[in-house]
Amino acid sequence: MTVADSPLLRTVQMGPTEYWNDSCAVSELAYAIDRGATGATSNPSIVLDVLRKERDYWEPRVRELAASNPTWTEVELTWAIIEAMAIRGAATLAPIHESSGGRRGWLSVQTNPANYPNRDFMVEQALRFTGLARNIQVKFPATQAGIAAIEEATARGVNINATVCFTVPQAIAVAEAVERGLDRLDKTGGDSARLTPVVTIMIGRLDDWMKAVAARDGLSVDPAALDWAGIAAFKRAYAIFQERGYRSRLLSAAYRHHLHWTELVGGNVIMTIPYSWQVRFNKSGIDPTPRMDLPVDPRHIAELVERIPDFSRAYEPNGLRVDEFDTYGAAVRTLRSFVAAYHDLIAVIRDIVLSNPDLRSL
């Protein structure tokens, strides 16, 4: 199959759907761009993965930074590498950003996941990230503090991407916070039109949570229904976004199977797809057609509503209060994994420094 025959390329050529590379690894990003990708995302797990995949590039850089800054803590060194990786990925996407007049070509970099309960820490870091490159977008968790941080950062000109978001109520809360922030930005003389805010729904992680709840509670649920939970929530949020005219776009993430791609084709949305899934989709032989406006089988939704109360909490616009976002099961699991990956990343950076004989005395 040639690049021109790529199903993902055909997906974006039909418009208005975009797809991004769910990694800032340069080789993977190049593959994606060749097939129509217009952006990329990053988080602690991704950074750790890139560090391992591009070890020959990043290990010397870690050692160089450590040697040049002998008083830096390992946390400072870790964030210097995260920022360097973001700058490198942003440079790869810069031509797309320029040719699209700043509408595309964004590299999303995530604020410290351990800061999820602290609005001010997240905003401060976001402002720093925004200065790294013209096409840096900043990821905030859709936690209670994260919603407040999103409004404040948007009001200060930060282009945001909400993450740790799985539910319709979270997506709506983010979109409303962005609207308030954009209005505040305009009132202070800023230009809200230059921002392209994004609201991620981690559809595969919502599926994961439905399956975990079914297993935990010994529920007998149609396996097919469980694979439609995230898609159902995404499509419901999409209809609400279109109806209310929010200036944010939805982005789907956390891919588990091909329906997470094919069922969203044709929507004014973004898909952030891991490299391994891109390769699989491009080899699939599937000819993508617009399916965003096709409803999920009502039988699947009825099954999930009847069997799993946590699906209703995710699916109904008022299913969760903002003060419940942090403790929703999928959020707890994801925050736990993101914070753990962040600490694993620090440990890997530490090991690289201490494995260098010239630096062992530092």
N, C-alpha and C positions, 0 to 999 in steps of 0.2 A: 504494500500500500504506500502510495506517495503522500507527501504532506498535503497536497491538494485534495486527496481523497479522505482526509481525516474527518471522522464524524464530528469531532469537537469543533473543527474549523467550519463545517457546515452549520453547526449550531449557532455560531456567532454571526455567520454570514447572513442567516435569515433575519437577525436582529429582532428585538432590541436586547436580547440576552447577551451578557458578557461572561467570560470565564477567566478566572485568575489561577495562578499556580500556588498551591498551598505549601509553599516553601520558598526560601530565598537562596537556595543552593544555585549557583550560577549555571551549571550545566543543565539542571532540571528546568530552570527558568528559561534558558535558551530554547529548549525543546518546546516548552509551552508557548513562548512568543511566536515561534515558527508556525504554530497551529492556531494562532488567533488570540492567545491570552493577552490581557491588557493590564494586569496587575499581579500582585503577590502579597502573601500574608506571612506573618511570623508570630511565634509565641515561644515560651521557654523550651517546650518539647521540640519544636522545629529547630531552634538555635542549637540545641544539643545534638540533634540529628545532623545538621549541617556541619557542625564542628567535627563530628566523627567522619562524615563523608569526604570533607575537604581538609582532612588532617594535615596533609602536606603544605597547604596554604596557611592554615590557622595556627598550628603549633609554633612555627617560627615567629608569627606575629605576637602570640601570647608571650613568648620568651623575650622578644624585643621590648614590648611594653613593660614587662616586669623589670627588665634590666634598666630601662630608661626612667622608671618611676619606682625606686626601691622602697619608698615609704607607703606606697599604695596598699590598701587592704585587698584581700582576694575579692571582696564584693566590688570595690572600685574597678579592679581589673576585669571582672566579669562584665560589668556594664560597659566598660570601654570596648570590649569585644562585641557585645550585642550591638552597640552603636556603630562600630566599624562594619559589622555585617549588614546592618540596615543601610548604611551609606553605599556599600558595594552593590546591594540589590537595587537600591534606588537609582544608581547610575545606569544600571542595565535597562531600567524602565524609563529613563529620562527622555529618550527620543519619542516614545509613545506619548509621554506627558506633554512634550512640547508640540508635537504634531496635532494633538487633540485640543489644544488651547487650554490645557490644565484640567480637562474633564476626565482623563484616563491616565494610566501609567503610574498608579499609586503603589507604594510599598507600605503595608501596615506593620507597625511595630508595637508591641504590647507593653503597657506599663507594668511595673513590678506586681506580679500576682499576689504577693504577700500584703500589698497595700490595699486590698479590696475593700476594707472597712473605712478607709481614710480619704475623704474627698480631696483635702488640700495636698496631700502627698502625690495623689494621682495627677492633679492639675499642674503642680510644679514640674513633675517629670514630663508631662505632655508638652508643656511650653519649651522645655529643653529639646525634646525630640523634634519638634516642629522646625527648629533652627538647624537641624542636621542637613536637610536637603529640601528643595522646593516641593518634591513629590512624596514627602513623608506623611502618612496618615497614622493616627494614634488610636490604639485599641484600649477600650475601657471595659471592665466587666459590668454586666447589667445587674449589679447588686444595688442595695438601697443607697449606699454612698456613691456607687458608680453612676447612678442616674443623676444625682446632684452634680457630680464631677463633669458629666457629659454636658449638662446645661452651661456650667461655668466655663468649661474649656471652649465650647462652641462660641459663647459670647465673646471670648478672647481670641477668636480667629483660628482655632484648632480644627482641622478636618478629622472627624471622629469615625471610629468603627466600633460598634458595641460587640462584645464577645461574652462568653459565659451566659448565653441567652438561648433559651429552648422553647419558650412559651409565647403565646399570643399576648398575654398581659405584659410580659417584659418588653416585647417588641413595641407595643403601643406606648408604654411608659418612656422608652428611649426616644421614639419619634416625637412625642409631646415635649420632652426635655430639649430635643434639638430645635423644635419650632420656637420654644421660648428663648433659647440661646441665639438663634438666628435673628429674631426680632430685636433682642438686646444689642446684638452686633450692629445692626443697621442703625439703631438709635444713637449709637456712639460714633457714627461715621464710618463704620466698617463696610465691607462689601460681602454680604452673605451669598451673592450669586457665584462667587468663586469657589465656594465649598461644595463638596459632593459627599455628604455624610452617608454612612452605611450602617445598617442594622443587621447583624448576623443572627440567624437562627441555626443552631447546631442540630440539624434534623436527625443525624445518625445517633447522637447522644441521647436525644429524646427516645428514639427507638430502644436504645440500650437500657434506659431507665424503665420503660414499660416492661421489657423482658425480665429485668432484675426484680421488679415488683411482682410480676406473675410468678416467678420462681420462689421468691421470698414468702409469698402468701399462699402458695400452692394452688394457684388459679389455673383453670383450664380455659385457655384463650386460643382462638384460631391463629395459628402461626402467621398466616398471611396478613391478618389485621395488625399484628405487632410491627410489621415492616412498613405499614402505611401511617403510623402515628405522626412521625416528623413531617411527612409530606402533607398530611391533613392540616396540621398546625400552620405550616408555612403557607399553604394555599388560603387558609382563612385569614391569616395576617395580611397576605397580599391583597385580598379583596378589600379589607378595611383600609389599607394604605391607599389604594386607588380611589376608594369612595371619599376619603377624608382629604386627599390631596397633600399628604405629607411630602416634604421635600427630601426625605431620606429614601434610599433604595434598600430593599431587602437583599441579603446575601445568604446563600445556603452553604453549610459547612458540615464536616464530619461524615464523609461518605462511607456507606456500608454495602451498597449494591447499585445496580445500574438504574433502578427507578429513581434514585436520588438525583440522577441527571435527566433522564428522558421525560419525567413527569413535570419538569419545571421549564422545559424548552419553550421559548416564545414569550415568556414573561419579561417585563422590564426589570430584570433582576440580575444579580451576579452569582456565579457559582465558583467557589474556591475549592479546587480539586487537587488532591495529592498526586504526585507524579505517577506512582504505581497505578492509581485508578485511571489516570489519563491514558497510559499505555494500554491498559485493559479495554477501556472504552474505544480507543482508536482501532483496536484489533477485533472489536465485537461484530463488525458487519452491520450494526444497527444503523438504519437511516433515520436520523432524528426528525421529528415533525412537531409542530407546536402543540403542546398538551397542557400548558399552564391553566387554561380556562376549563379544562375537563374536570369535573368534580370527582373526589374520591368516592368509591363505592359506599353508599350509605350503610350497607351491611357491616363494613369494616368499622365505620365510626360508631354505629350502634353497639357493636360488640365491645369496643374499647370503653365507651361511656358506661355500659352496663357492668363490665367486669373490673375496670380499673379507675377508681375515683381520681387518681393523679392525672389521668388523661383529661378528664373534664377540667381540672385546674389549669392544665396547659392549653386546652383548646378554647375554652370560653373566654371572651375578652375581659370579664371581671372575675376570672377564676382564681386569681392571686392578688393580694394586696402588695404594695411595694415593700412593706416591712416583712413580707414572707419570701421575697426573692432569694435571699441568702440561704434559706434553709430548705428550699425545694430540693428534692433528692438529686436530680441531675446536676444542679448547681453545686451541691456539696461534693459530689463525686468529682466534678470537673475542677473545682477550686483545689481540692486535695491533690489531684494529679498535676495541675499547673504549678502549685507551690512546691511539690516534691520534685518536679522536673527542674525548677529554678535552683533548688538546693543541690540537685545532682549536677547541674551545670557548674555551679560554684566548685563542687568537689573535683570535677574534671579539670577545671582551670587550675585548681590547687595542685593536682597531680602532675600537670604539664610543667608547672613552675618548679616543683620539688624534684622532678625527674632530671632537671638540667643540673649537672654537677657544678656549673659556675654560679648557680643561684641558691644552692642548698644552705649557704650560710646566711642568706637574707632573712 
